[in-house]
Amino acid sequence: CNNHGTMRTGQSSVEIQQSILNHLHYTQAKPLPFATRNDWYMATAHSVRDQMLHNWLTTFDIFMSSPREKHKIVSYLSSEFLMGPHLGNNLVNLGLSESVRKALSALGQDLEAILAQEVEPGLGNGGLGRLAACYLESMATLRVPAVGFGIRYEFGIFDQEIHNGWQVEKGDNWLKNGNPWEVRRPDIAYEVKFGGHTEFAHDPEGRLAVRWIPEKVIKGVAYDTPVAGYRSGGVAVLRLWKSEAVASFDFQAFNAGEYYKAVDDKVLSETISKVLYPNDEPGIGKFLRLCQQYFFVSCSLQDMIWFHLSLGRGIESFSESFAIQINDTHPSMGIAELMRLLVDEHHLEWDEAWRITRESFAYTNHTLLSEALEKWPLPLMASVLPRIVEIIFEINRRFLDEVRGLFPEDDQRIARLSLIDETGEKYVRMANLACVGSHAINGVAALHTDLLKKTVLHDFYELFPEKFHNITNGVTPRRWLALSNPELAKLISSKLGEGWLSSIETALAWLQGAAKNTTFQQKWLKVKQANKIALAKVIRERIGIEVDPASLFDVQVKRIHEYKRQHLNVLHIITLYNRIKRDPTADITPRTFIFAGKAAPGYHMAKLIIKLITSVADVVNTDPDVAGRLKVVFFPDFNVTNSQLIVPAADLSEQISVAGKEASGTGNMKLALNGALTIGALDGANIEIREEVGKENFFLFGLEAAEAQSLKSGGYNPRCWYEGNEQLRQAIDQIDAGTFSNGDRQLFRPLVDNLLNRDEYLVLADYQSYIDCQDLVSAAYCDKKKWAEMSILNVAGMGKFSSDRAIREYGEKIWKTTAIIDPTKY
Ligand SMILES: CCc1ccc([C@H](C)CC(=O)N[C@@H]2O[C@H](CO)[C@@H](O)[C@H](O)[C@H]2O)cc1
């Protein structure tokens, strides 16, 4: 027993049984006969949490007792962490699944039912948020000292319901039953200033300094959630900030009978961490979003400085303690905030402060969509964050002086590089601030990083080529294989033995040897079939559609966005439908098309695409000529839990964004890791997946990024492609004529107009190549043996796409961190 108090970390099913009963008694305070399903879930969760907190405190001790300079802490700043449900994943990573299953069944409880009790924390929109979660788990697995800093939104991403074919958003009150995985830290709280003005003043030591007199001060309180590594004893921490009023009750106002005023401050203050913004592509930034971004970076940096100084180190060595990664531009105000803290509060000279800041920060870009680069209206930022704007001006003045030195007379370049966009309304360019204030900049896939250097960040690449790195995304094989597809994981273990889950980079390739083995192929297909039958059951129960598990499960699951081209997928479905209508005896490979994904509430074209999918489904699914050979399903409320259900059942992975638009994609990796074959263009990480699995095991179609770019800049006229292709024309005419909308010709007019007149994402240009490629897929699927071989080779080629590999690269190329070795283990 160590100095962490009584031993509560027995791992035998009997000890766990006792621990669960203890928590039911001492934590849930529920007499056994009255325990609800949620009480059993909470008690089980607390028992598992005990194990993780023990590992965390043990790891922390090792960290604190190891020589200071040896370890740098990674601070991953992200406005989103899409963690998914914790219990199942923690059981896999701690190796407790079987003993907890046994303990619960001894107590008359079923683990599956308890698992289903957990409400997932949907604190993210999509790729960016989920990547942050996979990276935290890999940092814990690799024992890299790491903290994920973010916002504890009270309401996460909305729950999606489909009413009459349309998306309807429902508030996500995920904390309604409480959250057993977090620990509130009332003693870890920081004040954050907003509004007001700045003035020069002499500080107590007589130094002239700038003082920020805020109009409002908000308190940020930390909530810690441990993130377990896979069988490494490592633990990372997710530290999320909740906004609260400094004084949660104004007694004077109350006495004066102003009851509302008494709690005014409380209500207002709590608004900052109230809800996640459901957009995954930036629009004009909202005031609250700006406050959210500044709030969590200020709390996080104050917390890092406090910890650094508590190690007895001087502020000047701050960058040796922390490697700060900003997840896209959302936390980039941290650069100006660290300057404010170092200059105004710790009285460092500007240059010294700037050295520390640059050495500390690194920036990851996740999107190429130019309109996606965040920029804040200067007047808004100046009124909310007056001191931050002054610092940004000073950073800009010094930076542009540097640039003028290198490129005299090149005013265009100066204007493009400036942190302030002065073309029309004045804006602060957050990507420019991120590039100037960081020592490293990376894209998330080879093509993406290349395009960053050539396009949106070209000027910065010319200025700081040494800063640019590529680190292709990765996903954790623990959640996305071992947890969501245990039968496939077992089958792989039968070939690779144990341990491969923490070294898939090297281990998975060994599967190649079994790809042609008939027995192994049959077992492989059997596992896939079982996953498809399980999904078919859920689709029948939740959506009321009967799908055939023997059909090809064709899956497109991701946020709804025109560049991801869900509507191109629909054009294929209509084309197949017309083939059957033309000749009902035609030989069609039966397919079940499964779509899932949320549309940003204000993104009307994306919502119309959902309506198109559900409308085509209503016609195709009930057409007697089709006779069930085609089924179209829109699976509602795509989130981590539902993704874990759908991904293992996929035969075909739709990665059909137009080349040059999808930065990387991570769904493509999860689906291939679960044996799906990919149909895709040469976009994002598709290119690297195709290289790793073998060109012959990938269904490629479409224009390449350069071709797409030149077609667009060469005056692309989509109407020509429409007129030049009978099948395409018929499909679009049907949508326009109301074939899928009970004759209503207005409903899809905006979509048809867009396709015929703009088609920014080259749907019509890529249509025929896509259809031809899909015909190859249908033919290939009929040869089960060949398909099984290709599926096995896809999984064998997924080693590179482990988030462990990506984290190792960040450690080597950017953070210069080393893992915390557990002396007891080695
Ligand atoms: C301001 C609103 C907002 C919110 C999120 C974002 C993200 C950058 C969008 C996003 O999730 N990008 C995705 O990031 C993944 C992880 O790197 C990539 O795999 C996807 O290609 C990329 O679209 C932009 C703007």
The ligand as an ORCA input file, in Angstrom:
! r2SCAN-3c Opt
* xyz 0 1
  C     -15.321     27.546    -36.083
  C     -15.978     26.303    -36.294
  C     -15.052     25.181    -36.678
  C     -15.085     24.016    -35.921
  C     -14.275     22.960    -36.291
  C     -13.446     23.097    -37.396
  C     -12.579     21.939    -37.726
  C     -11.268     22.354    -38.199
  C     -13.220     21.133    -38.747
  C     -12.673     19.733    -38.697
  O     -13.084     18.959    -37.887
  N     -11.750     19.437    -39.603
  C     -11.416     18.051    -39.811
  O     -10.299     17.728    -38.973
  C      -9.974     16.336    -39.088
  C      -8.873     16.035    -38.080
  O      -7.656     16.550    -38.526
  C      -9.594     15.948    -40.514
  O      -9.352     14.585    -40.564
  C     -10.698     16.351    -41.489
  O     -10.268     16.149    -42.805
  C     -11.067     17.808    -41.292
  O     -12.198     18.173    -42.079
  C     -13.401     24.227    -38.147
  C     -14.211     25.284    -37.761
*
